[in-house]
Amino acid sequence: MGIADQIRQRLDTAFAPVALSVIDESHLHAGHAGHDGSGESHFRVSIAAPAFGEMTRVGRERAIHKALGPEIMGAIHALALEIRS
């Protein structure tokens, strides 16, 4: 299972989102820091879930990082987030 699938699975489990998009943007960063040519290094996530309702922006980001865990967060170089309740 690729990293994008792992991200999707963990966010589905943690937040039961009404909308979720996980896009591997690694190809856009070829030649930049953190891109070693193997892919799966840069991701963009758009997620909407009622669970984020009362959280601050920082609280939402922390919750996502926690749900992804150190294994995924340590395996990727960049994670762009768009989070809605």
Backbone as a ProteinNet text record, in pm:
[ID]
protein_1_A
[PRIMARY]
MGIADQIRQRLDTAFAPVALSVIDESHLHAGHAGHDGSGESHFRVSIAAPAFGEMTRVGRERAIHKALGPEIMGAIHALALEIRS
[TERTIARY]
85.1	0	89.7	62.5	141.3	109	191.4	173.6	41.7	2.5	-124.8	-241.3	-238.7	-344.3	-342.2	-223.4	-211.6	-267.2	-234.1	-285.7	-438.4	-493.5	-638.9	-704.5	-647.2	-704.4	-703.3	-592.5	-583	-675.3	-686.3	-775.3	-921.3	-955.7	-1091.7	-1127.1	-1037.2	-1060	-1071.2	-984.1	-979.4	-1091.5	-1135.3	-1225.7	-1357	-1375.1	-1496.1	-1534.1	-1445	-1469.8	-1585.9	-1649.7	-1753.3	-1688.8	-1565.6	-1488.9	-1341.4	-1269.9	-1127.6	-1057.9	-951.3	-869.4	-723.8	-650.1	-507.9	-436.5	-353.8	-286.1	-135	-70.3	75.3	129.7	193.1	249.2	400.8	455.7	600.6	663.8	597.9	652.6	671.6	596.6	609.6	734.2	799.1	912.3	1043.8	1048.8	1171.9	1284.7	1395.7	1511	1510.3	1401.4	1393.1	1437.6	1460.5	1497.4	1387.5	1427.6	1333.2	1280.8	1315.7	1271.7	1391.3	1385	1498	1473.7	1365.4	1334.7	1248.5	1224.5	1146.5	996.3	955.3	813.6	765.4	637.9	573.7	645.8	680.2	748.2	670.2	584	508.7	359.8	275.9	132.9	49.8	-66.8	-167.3	-294	-346.9	-467	-573.9	-691.2	-808.9	-908.8	-953.9	-1042.9	-1150.7	-1271.7	-1383.4	-1448.2	-1458	-1516.6	-1576.3	-1694	-1754.5	-1665	-1577.8	-1489	-1399.9	-1377.6	-1291.2	-1366	-1494.9	-1581.3	-1531	-1495.6	-1456.7	-1306.1	-1229.6	-1083.4	-1030.6	-920.7	-849.4	-773.6	-720.2	-641.2	-524.4	-454.7	-340	-387	-498.6	-553.4	-589.9	-645.1	-679.8	-554.7	-451.6	-326.9	-262.4	-262.6	-205.8	-283	-414.6	-496.9	-464.9	-445.4	-410.5	-272.9	-175.6	-41.1	-45.3	-123.9	-135.1	-200.3	-305.1	-374.1	-281.9	-197.5	-105.2	7.7	45.8	147.6	289.2	385.5	525.7	578.2	517	563.9	542.7	422.6	393.5	458.7	447.5	504.5	656.2	719.6	864.2	904.7	809.5	839.9	821.4	750.6	725.2	801.9	819.1	891.9	798.1	682.7	592.1	447.1	362.9	220.6	145	79.6	-4.3	-146.2	-207.3	-339.1	-442.3	-560.8	-678.6	-783.5	-821.7	-906.6	-1032.7	-1148.7	-1277.2	-1362.4	-1450.6	-1543.1	-1673.2
-117.7	0	124.2	216.6	338.5	437.3	538.6	637.4	712.3	747.7	818	734.6	605.2	516.4	507.5	504.5	500.8	629.8	743.7	872.3	870.4	831	827	735.3	618.5	522.2	576.7	633.6	684.1	803.3	891.6	1007.4	964.5	867.5	812.1	754.9	678.2	614.3	716.5	815.6	911.6	1014.7	1056.5	1171.5	1145.9	1031.7	1003.8	1125.3	1168.2	1291.6	1280.2	1395.6	1401.3	1424.4	1475.2	1492.3	1473.1	1402.6	1378.1	1361.2	1436.3	1425.7	1420.3	1321.4	1307	1303.5	1404.6	1416.9	1412.2	1323.2	1313.2	1418.4	1521.8	1630.1	1620.5	1504.5	1486.7	1526.5	1495.3	1526.5	1676.8	1759.4	1904.7	1957.8	1873	1916.5	1852.1	1798.1	1737.2	1839.5	1800.3	1889	1976.2	1975.1	2054.2	1970.7	2037.7	1969.4	1870.4	1755.8	1655.5	1564.5	1590.2	1504.5	1423.4	1294.6	1209.6	1134.7	1168.9	1105.8	981.5	933.8	811.4	837.2	962.6	994.6	978.2	1001.5	989.7	1069.5	1194.3	1279.5	1406.7	1451.3	1575.6	1548.7	1581.7	1554.5	1677.5	1683.6	1786.5	1712.8	1750.6	1688.6	1795.4	1766	1848.6	1760.1	1805.1	1722.5	1810.2	1758.4	1823.5	1721.1	1755.1	1662.7	1741.8	1702.9	1769.8	1767.1	1668.3	1655.6	1778.2	1855.3	1973.1	2098.3	2087.8	2202.7	2306.5	2267.1	2362.5	2379.9	2311.4	2318.6	2445.2	2494.3	2604.3	2548.1	2635.4	2590.9	2504.3	2548.9	2472.7	2339.8	2341.7	2218.7	2117.2	2165.7	2077.4	2013.9	2096.2	2043.9	1942.5	1971.4	1877	1745.7	1753.3	1632.3	1546.3	1610.1	1535.2	1471.2	1547.4	1491.7	1373.1	1385	1275.4	1153	1175.5	1064.1	993.3	1068.4	1007.5	933.6	980	912.6	938.8	905.4	932.2	853.4	738.1	658.7	733.5	786.5	858.8	995.8	1068.2	1203.3	1199.3	1092	1078.3	1032.4	975.9	922.6	1024.8	1135.4	1235.3	1363.5	1445.3	1571.1	1689.3	1690	1804.1	1756.7	1827.8	1798	1930.6	1961.6	2082.4	2042.6	2122.4	2087.7	2196.4	2152.6	2236.6	2164.6	2224.5	2156.5	2239.4	2173.9	2240.2	2152.1	2218.1	2140.9	2117
0	0	0	-90.6	-100.2	11.2	23.3	129.8	114.3	-8.7	-29.4	23.4	-1.5	47.9	199.6	258.2	404.2	465.5	404.7	453.2	448.2	334.5	316.2	420.1	440.4	534.8	678.2	718.9	856.7	880.6	782.1	798.6	795.6	712.5	711.5	848.7	904	1033.9	1146.2	1146.5	1256.7	1252.9	1132.2	1124.1	1050.8	986.2	908.2	824	736	661	562.6	535.6	432.9	296.1	295.2	172.2	205.4	118.5	140.3	6.4	-11.9	-131.8	-88.2	-136	-108	-242.6	-267	-396.2	-375.6	-449	-447	-544	-490.5	-571.7	-584.9	-558.7	-559	-691.7	-801.5	-933.5	-954.9	-880.8	-893	-822.8	-744.4	-662.7	-705.3	-823.5	-874.2	-870.4	-811.8	-799.9	-676.3	-600.3	-478.1	-357.3	-247.2	-122.9	-84.5	-36.3	10.2	-98.5	-222.8	-333.3	-381.6	-359.6	-396.7	-527.7	-595.4	-722.9	-712.6	-592	-575.4	-565.6	-552.9	-539.1	-396.3	-375.9	-245.5	-136.8	-168.5	-70.7	-38	-129	-113.5	-138.8	-41	-52.8	-21.6	-86.1	-58.4	-15.3	101.5	155.3	172	120.7	143.7	216.6	333.7	415.3	478.9	482.5	550.1	641.5	770.3	867.3	982.9	1029	1144	1268.4	1278.4	1395.3	1414.4	1308	1317.5	1363.2	1385	1411.6	1509.5	1627.5	1732.2	1745.8	1663.3	1673.8	1606.9	1660.2	1594.9	1474.8	1391.3	1275.9	1321.2	1424.6	1475.2	1534.4	1606	1662	1554.8	1443.6	1332	1271.9	1251.5	1194.5	1287.1	1416	1513.1	1513.3	1503.7	1503	1380.1	1266.8	1145.6	1159.6	1208.1	1226.7	1322.7	1429.2	1525.8	1461.5	1382.1	1316.3	1217.1	1149.4	1053.2	1122.8	1239.8	1319.1	1271.4	1355	1323.3	1203.7	1173.5	1060.6	929	910	786.5	787.8	898.5	905.1	885.6	930.7	913.4	774.3	699.4	566.7	455.2	484.8	381	411.2	308.1	324.1	346.3	279.9	289.3	285.3	362.4	368.1	370.3	260	251.5	291.9	379.6	432.4	405.7	363.4	355.6	439.2	551.9	649	672.8	657.4	680.5	772.7	845.2	931.2	859
[MASK]
+++++++++++++++++++++++++++++++++++++++++++++++++++++++++++++++++++++++++++++++++++++

